[in-house]
Amino acid sequence: MDRPTEAALARALLAGEANAFEKFVEHFRSKVFHYSWLMCGRPEDAEEVAQETLLRVFESLPQLRDPEHVRAWVFRIARNACLMQRRRSVFAPAHEFSTGDLPPGSEPAGPDLPPDRAYLQGELKAVLDRVIAELPPPYRPVVVLRDLEELSTEETARILDLSADVVKTRLHRARSAMRQKLDCYVFNRCLDDQPVPSPAPLTPEERERLLGAWRKLPVA
């Protein structure tokens, strides 16, 4: 779903159109789950983050000033929900990696390029997710937001409370480290394929909670 379609969906939600709710939840729940799984590392935590994010989205939807930027707005909420979940989770790491924790030799010799499109589809997507998950935490959200969600440098910087220069630097180093591992997989099969988790279907209670928050919105 491209940005104009997402913007139209956000406007439909604000207008109270009945079919917009299901489409919005289906589209953004999987996106937020995937982002949160890569950030938090556990599907169980990602499930909670996805539910909490959507609940906050519906509760604060009238605050969305520009539906054209609904994707960045949703991910800003997801980022904050993920940070809170990481603090609460018993599986949170005792040590937070620094931005110097990428492996030696991660500076690129060639141009700074995003992952090939082939890695974003089919069976190679699981490999790409595995490579992203192995990056130090400061680098993961930059890659997900810029290369997977195709947000701009400026949008990514606002979501993560970073400067645009920091986003560019982290993305540059992360892409290089990823490319080394992806090349290793392609030529030497040095990574095992592992399935990417998907969010479980919404329970009736979860769906009703989200629907209740949306129904409380004043119709535009």
C-alpha positions in Angstrom: 0.0 0.0 0.0 1.6 3.3 -1.1 1.5 6.6 0.8 -1.5 8.1 -1.1 -3.5 5.0 -0.3 -2.5 5.2 3.4 -3.4 8.9 3.5 -6.8 8.1 2.0 -7.3 5.4 4.6 -6.4 7.8 7.4 -9.0 10.3 6.1 -11.6 7.6 5.9 -10.9 6.6 9.5 -11.3 10.2 10.6 -14.6 10.4 8.6 -15.9 7.3 10.4 -16.2 5.1 7.3 -16.9 1.6 8.5 -14.6 -0.4 6.2 -11.6 1.8 7.0 -11.1 0.3 10.4 -10.5 -3.3 9.2 -8.2 -2.1 6.4 -6.1 0.1 8.6 -5.7 -2.6 11.3 -4.7 -5.2 8.7 -2.2 -3.0 7.0 -0.5 -1.3 9.9 -0.6 -4.1 12.5 1.7 -6.3 10.4 4.1 -3.4 9.8 4.3 -2.5 13.5 4.6 -6.1 14.5 7.6 -6.6 12.2 9.3 -3.5 13.3 8.7 -4.3 17.0 9.9 -7.9 16.6 13.2 -6.7 15.1 13.6 -4.1 17.9 12.4 -6.2 20.8 13.6 -9.6 19.6 10.5 -11.6 20.8 7.2 -12.2 19.0 5.4 -12.0 22.3 6.7 -8.5 23.0 6.0 -7.5 19.4 2.4 -8.6 19.8 2.0 -6.3 22.8 3.6 -3.4 21.1 1.5 -3.8 18.0 -1.7 -3.8 20.1 -0.6 -0.9 22.2 0.5 1.1 19.2 -2.9 0.7 17.4 -4.8 1.6 20.6 -2.8 4.8 20.9 -3.3 5.5 17.2 -7.0 5.3 17.5 -7.1 7.2 20.7 -5.1 10.1 19.3 -6.1 10.0 15.6 -7.6 13.6 15.7 -4.0 14.7 16.5 -2.8 13.5 13.0 -2.2 16.9 11.3 -1.3 15.6 7.9 -2.7 12.2 6.7 0.0 12.2 4.0 2.5 11.4 6.7 0.4 8.8 8.6 3.1 6.1 8.2 5.7 8.2 9.9 3.2 9.2 12.6 2.3 5.5 13.3 5.9 4.5 13.5 6.6 7.4 16.0 4.0 5.9 18.3 5.3 2.4 17.7 8.8 3.5 18.6 7.7 4.9 21.9 5.6 1.8 22.7 8.5 -0.4 21.8 10.9 1.5 24.2 8.4 1.1 27.0 8.0 -2.6 26.3 11.7 -3.1 26.2 12.0 -1.5 29.7 9.2 -3.8 31.0 10.3 -7.0 29.4 12.3 -9.5 31.5 14.1 -10.4 28.3 15.5 -6.9 27.8 19.3 -7.0 27.4 21.4 -6.1 30.4 23.8 -4.2 28.1 22.8 -1.8 25.4 25.2 -1.8 22.5 26.8 1.4 21.6 27.1 2.8 18.1 30.7 1.5 18.0 29.6 -2.1 18.3 29.5 -2.9 14.6 32.1 -5.5 13.6 35.5 -4.3 12.3 35.7 -3.6 8.6 32.1 -2.5 8.3 33.0 0.7 6.5 32.1 0.3 2.8 34.6 0.1 0.0 31.9 0.9 -2.6 28.8 3.1 -2.8 26.3 3.3 0.0 23.4 1.2 -1.4 20.3 -0.2 0.3 19.7 -3.9 0.2 18.8 -5.3 -3.2 15.1 -5.5 -4.0 15.5 -9.3 -4.2 16.2 -9.5 -0.5 12.9 -7.8 0.3 10.8 -10.5 -1.3 10.2 -14.2 -1.0 12.6 -16.5 0.9 15.4 -14.0 1.0 13.3 -11.6 3.2 13.8 -14.0 6.1 17.6 -13.8 5.6 17.4 -10.0 5.5 15.4 -9.9 8.7 17.9 -12.2 10.4 20.8 -9.8 9.3 18.9 -6.8 10.6 18.2 -8.5 13.9 21.9 -9.1 14.4 22.8 -5.4 14.0 23.4 -3.5 17.3 20.2 -2.0 18.5 21.0 1.7 17.5 21.2 0.6 13.9 18.1 -1.6 13.5 15.4 1.1 13.5 17.3 3.2 11.0 17.5 0.4 8.5 13.9 -0.7 9.0 12.4 2.8 8.7 14.6 3.9 5.8 15.1 0.7 3.7 12.0 -1.4 4.5 9.4 1.3 5.2 11.0 3.8 2.7 10.6 6.8 5.0 12.8 9.8 4.3 15.9 10.6 6.3 14.1 13.6 7.9 11.0 11.4 8.9 13.3 8.8 10.3 15.3 11.4 12.3 12.0 12.8 13.8 10.8 9.3 14.7 14.0 8.4 16.4 14.9 11.8 17.9 18.1 11.9 16.0 19.7 14.4 13.7 19.6 13.7 10.0 23.4 13.4 10.0 23.3 10.7 12.6 20.6 8.8 10.7 22.8 9.0 7.5 25.9 7.8 9.4 24.2 4.9 11.1 22.5 3.9 7.8 25.8 4.0 6.0 27.5 1.8 8.5 24.6 -0.6 8.9 24.2 -1.1 5.2 27.8 -2.0 4.8 27.7 -4.5 7.7 24.6 -6.0 6.3 26.0 -6.3 2.8 28.9 -8.3 4.0 26.6 -10.8 5.7 24.2 -10.9 2.7 27.1 -11.6 0.4 28.3 -14.3 2.7 24.9 -15.9 2.5 24.6 -15.7 -1.2 28.1 -17.1 -1.9 28.7 -19.3 1.1 25.3 -20.0 2.6 26.7 -19.0 6.0 23.4 -18.1 7.4 20.5 -20.5 8.1 17.1 -19.6 6.8 14.6 -19.1 9.6 11.0 -18.3 9.3 9.9 -14.8 10.0 7.2 -14.7 12.7 3.8 -13.2 11.9 1.3 -11.6 14.3 -1.4 -13.9 15.7 -5.0 -13.1 14.7 -6.6 -10.5 16.8 -8.6 -11.9 19.7 -12.2 -10.7 19.9 -11.3 -8.8 23.1 -8.3 -7.1 21.4 -10.4 -6.2 18.3 -13.3 -4.8 20.5 -10.8 -2.7 22.4 -9.4 -1.1 19.3 -12.9 -0.7 17.7 -14.1 0.9 20.9 -11.3 3.5 20.8 -12.1 4.3 17.2 -15.8 4.6 17.8 -15.2 7.2 20.4 -13.6 9.6 17.9 -15.7 12.6 16.8 -16.6 12.2 13.1 -14.9 14.8 10.9 
